[in-house]
Amino acid sequence: MKKIPELLPHTFASLYRISIAIFISLLIGIPLGIFIGVNPYADKWLSPILYYIYPIPKVAFLPVFMLLYGLFDTSKIMLVIWIIIFQIILSARDGVKQIDSSYHKMMSSFQATAFMRFKHLLLPAIFPQMISGLRIAIGISLASLFFAENYATTSGLGFYIMNAWSVIDYTDMFCGILALAFLGFFLFKLTDLIGKRLIK
């Protein structure tokens, strides 16, 4: 319990970075994934590029982001975005592509506008895929943020854990690991709560 006041600033620093990264990834990834899913031409040209980039170990780009965005939060947030956005794009695309053609025909018969298609067909169709993709993205983002917080920062759970390890303070190290696990648990439960409300 004595470690909680010491851990809280680092926990909130990590939560801030990961929340911003996930929000931006969803903001960009969902529309792009839907666009690829509904547009065969875009699917033909963009999906191979996604398949090529997706398996690359993107943590190697941290020095590049530090050069581009400096040593502060922006470079770490951009790294997490770069790592998880492909999962979001592919989840949204796959959700759209799984829609049965009869639903598209039904929307056409009702002369539905593009916005109505988006609201009543595309969004409900991608929610299950997006929740599954978001769970995967959370796990990946926690691991990548832990890596990023080992460099050029004095805040965050990644820094806290490795700093404790470097000074052979194993009590603090394990407290940091538990805090990171709790952060992951909190994000997973929040995702489940959102999923239950959206998927009915």
Buried (B, 14 or more C-beta within 10 A) or exposed (E): EEBEEEBEEBBBBBBBBBBBBBEBBBEBBBEBBBBBBBEEEBBEEBBEEBEEEEEEEBBEBBEBBBEEBEEEBBBBBBBBBBBBBBBBBBBBBBBBBEBEEEBBEEBEEEEBEEEEBBEBBBBBBBBBBBBBBBBEBBEBBBBBBBBBBBBBBEBBBBBBBBBBBEEEEEEBBBBBBEBBEEBBEEBBEEBEEBBEEEEE
